[in-house]
């Protein structure tokens, strides 16, 4: 597997796949996520799909790139949206 490189400074000092947390002081996990609703105008049963947001952080310049584990599933939900 090729080493990750920072798009800003070209460093290979990358901390990959870090968890992005919303609130540190809570007792349960409050991870940031991307959510897409298949039926955004529905009051209930929106057909939501959620993926946890992950971060790659450069140890040199601090650049942060966000990723999700299953972008194809997000795209599938997005492409099936009604009334968007």
PDB file of N, CA, C and O in Angstrom:
ATOM      1  N   UNK A   1       0.840  -1.191   0.000  1.00  0.00           N
ATOM      2  CA  UNK A   1       0.000   0.000   0.000  1.00  0.00           C
ATOM      3  C   UNK A   1       0.882   1.250   0.000  1.00  0.00           C
ATOM      4  O   UNK A   1       1.827   1.351   0.782  1.00  0.00           O
ATOM      5  N   UNK A   2       0.575   2.168  -0.854  1.00  0.00           N
ATOM      6  CA  UNK A   2       1.360   3.393  -0.966  1.00  0.00           C
ATOM      7  C   UNK A   2       1.144   4.279   0.256  1.00  0.00           C
ATOM      8  O   UNK A   2       0.053   4.321   0.824  1.00  0.00           O
ATOM      9  N   UNK A   3       2.195   4.981   0.647  1.00  0.00           N
ATOM     10  CA  UNK A   3       2.101   5.893   1.792  1.00  0.00           C
ATOM     11  C   UNK A   3       1.202   7.067   1.441  1.00  0.00           C
ATOM     12  O   UNK A   3       1.216   7.563   0.315  1.00  0.00           O
ATOM     13  N   UNK A   4       0.425   7.501   2.414  1.00  0.00           N
ATOM     14  CA  UNK A   4      -0.404   8.686   2.223  1.00  0.00           C
ATOM     15  C   UNK A   4       0.494   9.910   2.207  1.00  0.00           C
ATOM     16  O   UNK A   4       1.498   9.968   2.916  1.00  0.00           O
ATOM     17  N   UNK A   5       0.123  10.884   1.393  1.00  0.00           N
ATOM     18  CA  UNK A   5       0.859  12.146   1.333  1.00  0.00           C
ATOM     19  C   UNK A   5      -0.107  13.293   1.544  1.00  0.00           C
ATOM     20  O   UNK A   5      -1.251  13.259   1.090  1.00  0.00           O
ATOM     21  N   UNK A   6       0.367  14.290   2.229  1.00  0.00           N
ATOM     22  CA  UNK A   6      -0.436  15.485   2.465  1.00  0.00           C
ATOM     23  C   UNK A   6      -0.604  16.257   1.156  1.00  0.00           C
ATOM     24  O   UNK A   6       0.386  16.517   0.471  1.00  0.00           O
ATOM     25  N   UNK A   7      -1.836  16.630   0.791  1.00  0.00           N
ATOM     26  CA  UNK A   7      -2.044  17.404  -0.438  1.00  0.00           C
ATOM     27  C   UNK A   7      -1.547  18.843  -0.325  1.00  0.00           C
ATOM     28  O   UNK A   7      -1.371  19.514  -1.342  1.00  0.00           O
ATOM     29  N   UNK A   8      -1.320  19.323   0.889  1.00  0.00           N
ATOM     30  CA  UNK A   8      -0.871  20.698   1.085  1.00  0.00           C
ATOM     31  C   UNK A   8       0.651  20.811   1.085  1.00  0.00           C
ATOM     32  O   UNK A   8       1.205  21.665   0.392  1.00  0.00           O
ATOM     33  N   UNK A   9       1.352  19.937   1.873  1.00  0.00           N
ATOM     34  CA  UNK A   9       2.803  20.108   2.024  1.00  0.00           C
ATOM     35  C   UNK A   9       3.614  18.906   1.526  1.00  0.00           C
ATOM     36  O   UNK A   9       4.843  18.923   1.582  1.00  0.00           O
ATOM     37  N   UNK A  10       2.931  17.867   1.042  1.00  0.00           N
ATOM     38  CA  UNK A  10       3.567  16.678   0.467  1.00  0.00           C
ATOM     39  C   UNK A  10       4.271  15.795   1.503  1.00  0.00           C
ATOM     40  O   UNK A  10       5.047  14.912   1.137  1.00  0.00           O
ATOM     41  N   UNK A  11       4.006  16.028   2.785  1.00  0.00           N
ATOM     42  CA  UNK A  11       4.612  15.217   3.839  1.00  0.00           C
ATOM     43  C   UNK A  11       3.970  13.829   3.881  1.00  0.00           C
ATOM     44  O   UNK A  11       2.797  13.667   3.547  1.00  0.00           O
ATOM     45  N   UNK A  12       4.749  12.838   4.292  1.00  0.00           N
ATOM     46  CA  UNK A  12       4.218  11.487   4.496  1.00  0.00           C
ATOM     47  C   UNK A  12       3.906  11.232   5.970  1.00  0.00           C
ATOM     48  O   UNK A  12       3.561  10.109   6.338  1.00  0.00           O
ATOM     49  N   UNK A  13       4.021  12.254   6.818  1.00  0.00           N
ATOM     50  CA  UNK A  13       3.709  12.125   8.245  1.00  0.00           C
ATOM     51  C   UNK A  13       2.208  12.289   8.460  1.00  0.00           C
ATOM     52  O   UNK A  13       1.750  13.295   9.001  1.00  0.00           O
ATOM     53  N   UNK A  14       1.460  11.293   8.032  1.00  0.00           N
ATOM     54  CA  UNK A  14       0.001  11.339   8.075  1.00  0.00           C
ATOM     55  C   UNK A  14      -0.511  10.402   9.163  1.00  0.00           C
ATOM     56  O   UNK A  14      -0.088   9.250   9.253  1.00  0.00           O
ATOM     57  N   UNK A  15      -1.416  10.903   9.982  1.00  0.00           N
ATOM     58  CA  UNK A  15      -2.121  10.086  10.975  1.00  0.00           C
ATOM     59  C   UNK A  15      -3.454   9.716  10.345  1.00  0.00           C
ATOM     60  O   UNK A  15      -4.361  10.546  10.300  1.00  0.00           O
ATOM     61  N   UNK A  16      -3.593   8.475   9.852  1.00  0.00           N
ATOM     62  CA  UNK A  16      -4.779   8.112   9.081  1.00  0.00           C
ATOM     63  C   UNK A  16      -5.944   7.612   9.929  1.00  0.00           C
ATOM     64  O   UNK A  16      -5.767   7.111  11.040  1.00  0.00           O
ATOM     65  N   UNK A  17      -7.137   7.765   9.364  1.00  0.00           N
ATOM     66  CA  UNK A  17      -8.340   7.109   9.860  1.00  0.00           C
ATOM     67  C   UNK A  17      -8.649   7.418  11.327  1.00  0.00           C
ATOM     68  O   UNK A  17      -9.016   6.522  12.087  1.00  0.00           O
ATOM     69  N   UNK A  18      -8.501   8.686  11.724  1.00  0.00           N
ATOM     70  CA  UNK A  18      -8.788   9.092  13.097  1.00  0.00           C
ATOM     71  C   UNK A  18     -10.281   9.351  13.274  1.00  0.00           C
ATOM     72  O   UNK A  18     -10.958   9.780  12.339  1.00  0.00           O
ATOM     73  N   UNK A  19     -10.782   9.093  14.457  1.00  0.00           N
ATOM     74  CA  UNK A  19     -12.186   9.320  14.775  1.00  0.00           C
ATOM     75  C   UNK A  19     -12.411  10.807  15.039  1.00  0.00           C
ATOM     76  O   UNK A  19     -11.597  11.448  15.703  1.00  0.00           O
ATOM     77  N   UNK A  20     -13.498  11.352  14.529  1.00  0.00           N
ATOM     78  CA  UNK A  20     -13.853  12.748  14.733  1.00  0.00           C
ATOM     79  C   UNK A  20     -14.970  12.780  15.774  1.00  0.00           C
ATOM     80  O   UNK A  20     -16.049  12.229  15.555  1.00  0.00           O
ATOM     81  N   UNK A  21     -14.702  13.433  16.915  1.00  0.00           N
ATOM     82  CA  UNK A  21     -15.637  13.429  18.036  1.00  0.00           C
ATOM     83  C   UNK A  21     -16.293  14.797  18.169  1.00  0.00           C
ATOM     84  O   UNK A  21     -15.644  15.831  18.014  1.00  0.00           O
ATOM     85  N   UNK A  22     -17.591  14.784  18.460  1.00  0.00           N
ATOM     86  CA  UNK A  22     -18.340  16.020  18.641  1.00  0.00           C
ATOM     87  C   UNK A  22     -18.153  16.579  20.047  1.00  0.00           C
ATOM     88  O   UNK A  22     -17.745  17.729  20.208  1.00  0.00           O
ATOM     89  N   UNK A  23     -18.446  15.777  21.059  1.00  0.00           N
ATOM     90  CA  UNK A  23     -18.334  16.231  22.439  1.00  0.00           C
ATOM     91  C   UNK A  23     -17.478  15.254  23.231  1.00  0.00           C
ATOM     92  O   UNK A  23     -17.815  14.074  23.326  1.00  0.00           O
ATOM     93  N   UNK A  24     -16.401  15.717  23.787  1.00  0.00           N
ATOM     94  CA  UNK A  24     -15.488  14.857  24.530  1.00  0.00           C
ATOM     95  C   UNK A  24     -16.026  14.549  25.931  1.00  0.00           C
ATOM     96  O   UNK A  24     -15.753  13.474  26.465  1.00  0.00           O
ATOM     97  N   UNK A  25     -16.779  15.464  26.530  1.00  0.00           N
ATOM     98  CA  UNK A  25     -17.171  15.312  27.925  1.00  0.00           C
ATOM     99  C   UNK A  25     -18.342  14.355  28.162  1.00  0.00           C
ATOM    100  O   UNK A  25     -18.676  14.101  29.320  1.00  0.00           O
ATOM    101  N   UNK A  26     -18.974  13.819  27.131  1.00  0.00           N
ATOM    102  CA  UNK A  26     -20.123  12.941  27.321  1.00  0.00           C
ATOM    103  C   UNK A  26     -19.691  11.519  27.639  1.00  0.00           C
ATOM    104  O   UNK A  26     -18.558  11.125  27.360  1.00  0.00           O
ATOM    105  N   UNK A  27     -20.590  10.766  28.215  1.00  0.00           N
ATOM    106  CA  UNK A  27     -20.304   9.383  28.592  1.00  0.00           C
ATOM    107  C   UNK A  27     -20.386   8.433  27.398  1.00  0.00           C
ATOM    108  O   UNK A  27     -19.765   7.370  27.418  1.00  0.00           O
ATOM    109  N   UNK A  28     -21.127   8.791  26.376  1.00  0.00           N
ATOM    110  CA  UNK A  28     -21.255   7.915  25.222  1.00  0.00           C
ATOM    111  C   UNK A  28     -20.559   8.529  24.022  1.00  0.00           C
ATOM    112  O   UNK A  28     -20.137   9.685  24.053  1.00  0.00           O
ATOM    113  N   UNK A  29     -20.447   7.747  22.977  1.00  0.00           N
ATOM    114  CA  UNK A  29     -19.725   8.188  21.782  1.00  0.00           C
ATOM    115  C   UNK A  29     -20.583   9.136  20.951  1.00  0.00           C
ATOM    116  O   UNK A  29     -21.692   8.784  20.550  1.00  0.00           O
ATOM    117  N   UNK A  30     -20.082  10.308  20.698  1.00  0.00           N
ATOM    118  CA  UNK A  30     -20.748  11.292  19.847  1.00  0.00           C
ATOM    119  C   UNK A  30     -19.852  11.579  18.649  1.00  0.00           C
ATOM    120  O   UNK A  30     -19.233  12.639  18.558  1.00  0.00           O
ATOM    121  N   UNK A  31     -19.797  10.625  17.742  1.00  0.00           N
ATOM    122  CA  UNK A  31     -18.956  10.764  16.569  1.00  0.00           C
ATOM    123  C   UNK A  31     -19.682  11.551  15.493  1.00  0.00           C
ATOM    124  O   UNK A  31     -20.892  11.404  15.321  1.00  0.00           O
ATOM    125  N   UNK A  32     -18.956  12.378  14.777  1.00  0.00           N
ATOM    126  CA  UNK A  32     -19.535  13.106  13.658  1.00  0.00           C
ATOM    127  C   UNK A  32     -19.788  12.151  12.512  1.00  0.00           C
ATOM    128  O   UNK A  32     -19.031  11.205  12.290  1.00  0.00           O
ATOM    129  N   UNK A  33     -20.858  12.409  11.789  1.00  0.00           N
ATOM    130  CA  UNK A  33     -21.243  11.544  10.679  1.00  0.00           C
ATOM    131  C   UNK A  33     -21.838  12.389   9.562  1.00  0.00           C
ATOM    132  O   UNK A  33     -22.263  13.525   9.769  1.00  0.00           O
ATOM    133  N   UNK A  34     -21.854  11.799   8.379  1.00  0.00           N
ATOM    134  CA  UNK A  34     -22.542  12.369   7.230  1.00  0.00           C
ATOM    135  C   UNK A  34     -23.840  11.580   7.079  1.00  0.00           C
ATOM    136  O   UNK A  34     -23.831  10.349   7.099  1.00  0.00           O
ATOM    137  N   UNK A  35     -24.953  12.293   6.930  1.00  0.00           N
ATOM    138  CA  UNK A  35     -26.245  11.610   6.792  1.00  0.00           C
ATOM    139  C   UNK A  35     -26.980  12.141   5.576  1.00  0.00           C
ATOM    140  O   UNK A  35     -27.036  13.349   5.346  1.00  0.00           O
ATOM    141  N   UNK A  36     -27.541  11.228   4.802  1.00  0.00           N
ATOM    142  CA  UNK A  36     -28.339  11.580   3.622  1.00  0.00           C
ATOM    143  C   UNK A  36     -29.695  10.916   3.766  1.00  0.00           C
ATOM    144  O   UNK A  36     -29.789   9.738   4.111  1.00  0.00           O
ATOM    145  N   UNK A  37     -30.747  11.680   3.498  1.00  0.00           N
ATOM    146  CA  UNK A  37     -32.109  11.157   3.532  1.00  0.00           C
ATOM    147  C   UNK A  37     -32.576  10.852   2.117  1.00  0.00           C
ATOM    148  O   UNK A  37     -32.478  11.691   1.222  1.00  0.00           O
ATOM    149  N   UNK A  38     -33.084   9.645   1.931  1.00  0.00           N
ATOM    150  CA  UNK A  38     -33.637   9.253   0.634  1.00  0.00           C
ATOM    151  C   UNK A  38     -34.914  10.049   0.349  1.00  0.00           C
ATOM    152  O   UNK A  38     -35.199  10.393  -0.798  1.00  0.00           O
ATOM    153  N   UNK A  39     -35.686  10.339   1.418  1.00  0.00           N
ATOM    154  CA  UNK A  39     -36.934  11.109   1.297  1.00  0.00           C
ATOM    155  C   UNK A  39     -36.846  12.316   2.232  1.00  0.00           C
ATOM    156  O   UNK A  39     -37.431  12.295   3.316  1.00  0.00           O
ATOM    157  N   UNK A  40     -36.132  13.358   1.835  1.00  0.00           N
ATOM    158  CA  UNK A  40     -35.885  14.487   2.736  1.00  0.00           C
ATOM    159  C   UNK A  40     -37.142  15.258   3.147  1.00  0.00           C
ATOM    160  O   UNK A  40     -37.140  15.911   4.190  1.00  0.00           O
ATOM    161  N   UNK A  41     -38.204  15.199   2.358  1.00  0.00           N
ATOM    162  CA  UNK A  41     -39.420  15.939   2.682  1.00  0.00           C
ATOM    163  C   UNK A  41     -40.392  15.148   3.554  1.00  0.00           C
ATOM    164  O   UNK A  41     -41.401  15.696   3.997  1.00  0.00           O
ATOM    165  N   UNK A  42     -40.109  13.880   3.805  1.00  0.00           N
ATOM    166  CA  UNK A  42     -40.991  13.056   4.626  1.00  0.00           C
ATOM    167  C   UNK A  42     -40.891  13.481   6.091  1.00  0.00           C
ATOM    168  O   UNK A  42     -39.830  13.899   6.555  1.00  0.00           O
ATOM    169  N   UNK A  43     -42.013  13.370   6.816  1.00  0.00           N
ATOM    170  CA  UNK A  43     -42.003  13.686   8.235  1.00  0.00           C
ATOM    171  C   UNK A  43     -41.354  12.564   9.051  1.00  0.00           C
ATOM    172  O   UNK A  43     -40.661  12.827  10.034  1.00  0.00           O
ATOM    173  N   UNK A  44     -41.581  11.331   8.644  1.00  0.00           N
ATOM    174  CA  UNK A  44     -40.968  10.157   9.270  1.00  0.00           C
ATOM    175  C   UNK A  44     -40.532   9.207   8.165  1.00  0.00           C
ATOM    176  O   UNK A  44     -40.890   9.395   7.003  1.00  0.00           O
ATOM    177  N   UNK A  45     -39.769   8.200   8.522  1.00  0.00           N
ATOM    178  CA  UNK A  45     -39.294   7.200   7.557  1.00  0.00           C
ATOM    179  C   UNK A  45     -38.614   7.852   6.350  1.00  0.00           C
ATOM    180  O   UNK A  45     -39.007   7.645   5.202  1.00  0.00           O
ATOM    181  N   UNK A  46     -37.604   8.628   6.642  1.00  0.00           N
ATOM    182  CA  UNK A  46     -36.882   9.367   5.614  1.00  0.00           C
ATOM    183  C   UNK A  46     -35.925   8.497   4.804  1.00  0.00           C
ATOM    184  O   UNK A  46     -35.388   8.950   3.793  1.00  0.00           O
ATOM    185  N   UNK A  47     -35.707   7.256   5.234  1.00  0.00           N
ATOM    186  CA  UNK A  47     -34.762   6.392   4.532  1.00  0.00           C
ATOM    187  C   UNK A  47     -33.340   6.897   4.654  1.00  0.00           C
ATOM    188  O   UNK A  47     -32.608   6.950   3.666  1.00  0.00           O
ATOM    189  N   UNK A  48     -32.948   7.268   5.859  1.00  0.00           N
ATOM    190  CA  UNK A  48     -31.633   7.866   6.101  1.00  0.00           C
ATOM    191  C   UNK A  48     -30.510   6.834   6.029  1.00  0.00           C
ATOM    192  O   UNK A  48     -30.672   5.678   6.421  1.00  0.00           O
ATOM    193  N   UNK A  49     -29.375   7.285   5.521  1.00  0.00           N
ATOM    194  CA  UNK A  49     -28.155   6.482   5.551  1.00  0.00           C
ATOM    195  C   UNK A  49     -27.068   7.352   6.159  1.00  0.00           C
ATOM    196  O   UNK A  49     -26.895   8.507   5.769  1.00  0.00           O
ATOM    197  N   UNK A  50     -26.333   6.792   7.120  1.00  0.00           N
ATOM    198  CA  UNK A  50     -25.313   7.553   7.840  1.00  0.00           C
ATOM    199  C   UNK A  50     -23.977   6.816   7.787  1.00  0.00           C
ATOM    200  O   UNK A  50     -23.918   5.594   7.917  1.00  0.00           O
ATOM    201  N   UNK A  51     -22.916   7.580   7.594  1.00  0.00           N
ATOM    202  CA  UNK A  51     -21.553   7.055   7.614  1.00  0.00           C
ATOM    203  C   UNK A  51     -20.728   7.914   8.573  1.00  0.00           C
ATOM    204  O   UNK A  51     -20.827   9.141   8.561  1.00  0.00           O
ATOM    205  N   UNK A  52     -19.917   7.263   9.397  1.00  0.00           N
ATOM    206  CA  UNK A  52     -19.046   7.990  10.313  1.00  0.00           C
ATOM    207  C   UNK A  52     -17.994   8.776   9.531  1.00  0.00           C
ATOM    208  O   UNK A  52     -17.442   8.299   8.539  1.00  0.00           O
ATOM    209  N   UNK A  53     -17.740   9.972   9.998  1.00  0.00           N
ATOM    210  CA  UNK A  53     -16.726  10.831   9.399  1.00  0.00           C
ATOM    211  C   UNK A  53     -15.378  10.477  10.009  1.00  0.00           C
ATOM    212  O   UNK A  53     -15.244  10.431  11.232  1.00  0.00           O
ATOM    213  N   UNK A  54     -14.390  10.228   9.177  1.00  0.00           N
ATOM    214  CA  UNK A  54     -13.033   9.881   9.613  1.00  0.00           C
ATOM    215  C   UNK A  54     -12.084  10.972   9.115  1.00  0.00           C
ATOM    216  O   UNK A  54     -12.394  11.684   8.160  1.00  0.00           O
ATOM    217  N   UNK A  55     -10.932  11.097   9.765  1.00  0.00           N
ATOM    218  CA  UNK A  55      -9.995  12.166   9.394  1.00  0.00           C
ATOM    219  C   UNK A  55      -8.589  11.614   9.208  1.00  0.00           C
ATOM    220  O   UNK A  55      -8.142  10.744   9.956  1.00  0.00           O
ATOM    221  N   UNK A  56      -7.906  12.133   8.205  1.00  0.00           N
ATOM    222  CA  UNK A  56      -6.469  11.940   8.017  1.00  0.00           C
ATOM    223  C   UNK A  56      -5.829  13.289   8.335  1.00  0.00           C
ATOM    224  O   UNK A  56      -6.187  14.306   7.740  1.00  0.00           O
ATOM    225  N   UNK A  57      -4.882  13.297   9.274  1.00  0.00           N
ATOM    226  CA  UNK A  57      -4.291  14.553   9.740  1.00  0.00           C
ATOM    227  C   UNK A  57      -2.793  14.552   9.455  1.00  0.00           C
ATOM    228  O   UNK A  57      -2.096  13.587   9.769  1.00  0.00           O
ATOM    229  N   UNK A  58      -2.302  15.639   8.859  1.00  0.00           N
ATOM    230  CA  UNK A  58      -0.877  15.782   8.573  1.00  0.00           C
ATOM    231  C   UNK A  58      -0.144  16.208   9.839  1.00  0.00           C
ATOM    232  O   UNK A  58      -0.515  17.189  10.483  1.00  0.00           O
ATOM    233  N   UNK A  59       0.896  15.463  10.188  1.00  0.00           N
ATOM    234  CA  UNK A  59       1.705  15.778  11.359  1.00  0.00           C
ATOM    235  C   UNK A  59       2.679  16.924  11.136  1.00  0.00           C
ATOM    236  O   UNK A  59       3.334  17.364  12.081  1.00  0.00           O
ATOM    237  N   UNK A  60       2.788  17.413   9.919  1.00  0.00           N
ATOM    238  CA  UNK A  60       3.689  18.534   9.613  1.00  0.00           C
ATOM    239  C   UNK A  60       2.946  19.861   9.589  1.00  0.00           C
ATOM    240  O   UNK A  60       3.299  20.779  10.329  1.00  0.00           O
ATOM    241  N   UNK A  61       1.926  19.976   8.754  1.00  0.00           N
ATOM    242  CA  UNK A  61       1.253  21.270   8.569  1.00  0.00           C
ATOM    243  C   UNK A  61      -0.139  21.328   9.198  1.00  0.00           C
ATOM    244  O   UNK A  61      -0.734  22.402   9.281  1.00  0.00           O
ATOM    245  N   UNK A  62      -0.666  20.178   9.642  1.00  0.00           N
ATOM    246  CA  UNK A  62      -1.975  20.176  10.284  1.00  0.00           C
ATOM    247  C   UNK A  62      -3.150  20.071   9.337  1.00  0.00           C
ATOM    248  O   UNK A  62      -4.297  20.161   9.775  1.00  0.00           O
ATOM    249  N   UNK A  63      -2.899  19.883   8.053  1.00  0.00           N
ATOM    250  CA  UNK A  63      -3.997  19.727   7.108  1.00  0.00           C
ATOM    251  C   UNK A  63      -4.860  18.529   7.514  1.00  0.00           C
ATOM    252  O   UNK A  63      -4.340  17.500   7.946  1.00  0.00           O
ATOM    253  N   UNK A  64      -6.185  18.671   7.372  1.00  0.00           N
ATOM    254  CA  UNK A  64      -7.117  17.598   7.706  1.00  0.00           C
ATOM    255  C   UNK A  64      -7.962  17.283   6.479  1.00  0.00           C
ATOM    256  O   UNK A  64      -8.554  18.176   5.874  1.00  0.00           O
ATOM    257  N   UNK A  65      -8.011  15.993   6.117  1.00  0.00           N
ATOM    258  CA  UNK A  65      -8.888  15.510   5.051  1.00  0.00           C
ATOM    259  C   UNK A  65      -9.898  14.570   5.679  1.00  0.00           C
ATOM    260  O   UNK A  65      -9.524  13.662   6.420  1.00  0.00           O
ATOM    261  N   UNK A  66     -11.181  14.779   5.388  1.00  0.00           N
ATOM    262  CA  UNK A  66     -12.233  13.920   5.909  1.00  0.00           C
ATOM    263  C   UNK A  66     -12.598  12.849   4.897  1.00  0.00           C
ATOM    264  O   UNK A  66     -12.584  13.094   3.690  1.00  0.00           O
ATOM    265  N   UNK A  67     -12.925  11.664   5.390  1.00  0.00           N
ATOM    266  CA  UNK A  67     -13.367  10.558   4.547  1.00  0.00           C
ATOM    267  C   UNK A  67     -14.488   9.808   5.253  1.00  0.00           C
ATOM    268  O   UNK A  67     -14.721   9.992   6.448  1.00  0.00           O
ATOM    269  N   UNK A  68     -15.178   8.957   4.496  1.00  0.00           N
ATOM    270  CA  UNK A  68     -16.143   8.013   5.052  1.00  0.00           C
ATOM    271  C   UNK A  68     -15.768   6.629   4.547  1.00  0.00           C
ATOM    272  O   UNK A  68     -15.127   6.496   3.505  1.00  0.00           O
ATOM    273  N   UNK A  69     -16.167   5.593   5.288  1.00  0.00           N
ATOM    274  CA  UNK A  69     -15.789   4.231   4.917  1.00  0.00           C
ATOM    275  C   UNK A  69     -16.532   3.710   3.686  1.00  0.00           C
ATOM    276  O   UNK A  69     -15.951   2.983   2.880  1.00  0.00           O
ATOM    277  N   UNK A  70     -17.793   4.069   3.532  1.00  0.00           N
ATOM    278  CA  UNK A  70     -18.619   3.522   2.444  1.00  0.00           C
ATOM    279  C   UNK A  70     -19.226   4.618   1.578  1.00  0.00           C
ATOM    280  O   UNK A  70     -20.438   4.829   1.618  1.00  0.00           O
ATOM    281  N   UNK A  71     -18.408   5.321   0.795  1.00  0.00           N
ATOM    282  CA  UNK A  71     -18.956   6.415  -0.022  1.00  0.00           C
ATOM    283  C   UNK A  71     -19.957   5.921  -1.066  1.00  0.00           C
ATOM    284  O   UNK A  71     -20.862   6.665  -1.442  1.00  0.00           O
ATOM    285  N   UNK A  72     -19.813   4.685  -1.540  1.00  0.00           N
ATOM    286  CA  UNK A  72     -20.744   4.172  -2.551  1.00  0.00           C
ATOM    287  C   UNK A  72     -22.155   4.048  -1.999  1.00  0.00           C
ATOM    288  O   UNK A  72     -23.124   4.306  -2.714  1.00  0.00           O
ATOM    289  N   UNK A  73     -22.285   3.655  -0.730  1.00  0.00           N
ATOM    290  CA  UNK A  73     -23.610   3.565  -0.128  1.00  0.00           C
ATOM    291  C   UNK A  73     -24.228   4.948   0.055  1.00  0.00           C
ATOM    292  O   UNK A  73     -25.431   5.121  -0.141  1.00  0.00           O
ATOM    293  N   UNK A  74     -23.414   5.931   0.427  1.00  0.00           N
ATOM    294  CA  UNK A  74     -23.921   7.303   0.506  1.00  0.00           C
ATOM    295  C   UNK A  74     -24.378   7.786  -0.862  1.00  0.00           C
ATOM    296  O   UNK A  74     -25.434   8.405  -0.988  1.00  0.00           O
ATOM    297  N   UNK A  75     -23.582   7.503  -1.881  1.00  0.00           N
ATOM    298  CA  UNK A  75     -23.935   7.926  -3.235  1.00  0.00           C
ATOM    299  C   UNK A  75     -25.234   7.264  -3.693  1.00  0.00           C
ATOM    300  O   UNK A  75     -26.073   7.908  -4.321  1.00  0.00           O
ATOM    301  N   UNK A  76     -25.397   5.987  -3.381  1.00  0.00           N
ATOM    302  CA  UNK A  76     -26.619   5.274  -3.764  1.00  0.00           C
ATOM    303  C   UNK A  76     -27.849   5.926  -3.127  1.00  0.00           C
ATOM    304  O   UNK A  76     -28.864   6.130  -3.793  1.00  0.00           O
ATOM    305  N   UNK A  77     -27.754   6.249  -1.839  1.00  0.00           N
ATOM    306  CA  UNK A  77     -28.863   6.916  -1.161  1.00  0.00           C
ATOM    307  C   UNK A  77     -29.109   8.291  -1.772  1.00  0.00           C
ATOM    308  O   UNK A  77     -30.255   8.658  -2.030  1.00  0.00           O
ATOM    309  N   UNK A  78     -28.050   9.046  -2.002  1.00  0.00           N
ATOM    310  CA  UNK A  78     -28.175  10.391  -2.592  1.00  0.00           C
ATOM    311  C   UNK A  78     -28.815  10.326  -3.975  1.00  0.00           C
ATOM    312  O   UNK A  78     -29.673  11.148  -4.297  1.00  0.00           O
ATOM    313  N   UNK A  79     -28.408   9.358  -4.797  1.00  0.00           N
ATOM    314  CA  UNK A  79     -28.932   9.283  -6.156  1.00  0.00           C
ATOM    315  C   UNK A  79     -30.378   8.818  -6.208  1.00  0.00           C
ATOM    316  O   UNK A  79     -31.036   8.959  -7.239  1.00  0.00           O
ATOM    317  N   UNK A  80     -30.882   8.266  -5.110  1.00  0.00           N
ATOM    318  CA  UNK A  80     -32.281   7.821  -5.042  1.00  0.00           C
ATOM    319  C   UNK A  80     -33.178   8.829  -4.332  1.00  0.00           C
ATOM    320  O   UNK A  80     -34.333   8.523  -4.035  1.00  0.00           O
ATOM    321  N   UNK A  81     -32.674   9.999  -4.063  1.00  0.00           N
ATOM    322  CA  UNK A  81     -33.458  11.017  -3.337  1.00  0.00           C
ATOM    323  C   UNK A  81     -34.702  11.412  -4.101  1.00  0.00           C
ATOM    324  O   UNK A  81     -34.695  11.521  -5.327  1.00  0.00           O
ATOM    325  N   UNK A  82     -35.767  11.622  -3.354  1.00  0.00           N
ATOM    326  CA  UNK A  82     -37.027  12.093  -3.918  1.00  0.00           C
ATOM    327  C   UNK A  82     -37.218  13.557  -3.539  1.00  0.00           C
ATOM    328  O   UNK A  82     -36.853  13.965  -2.436  1.00  0.00           O
ATOM    329  N   UNK A  83     -37.778  14.338  -4.431  1.00  0.00           N
ATOM    330  CA  UNK A  83     -38.101  15.758  -4.168  1.00  0.00           C
ATOM    331  C   UNK A  83     -36.883  16.555  -3.743  1.00  0.00           C
ATOM    332  O   UNK A  83     -36.986  17.434  -2.887  1.00  0.00           O
ATOM    333  N   UNK A  84     -35.718  16.258  -4.334  1.00  0.00           N
ATOM    334  CA  UNK A  84     -34.529  16.999  -3.917  1.00  0.00           C
ATOM    335  C   UNK A  84     -34.273  18.189  -4.782  1.00  0.00           C
ATOM    336  O   UNK A  84     -33.306  18.917  -4.559  1.00  0.00           O
TER     337      UNK A  84
END
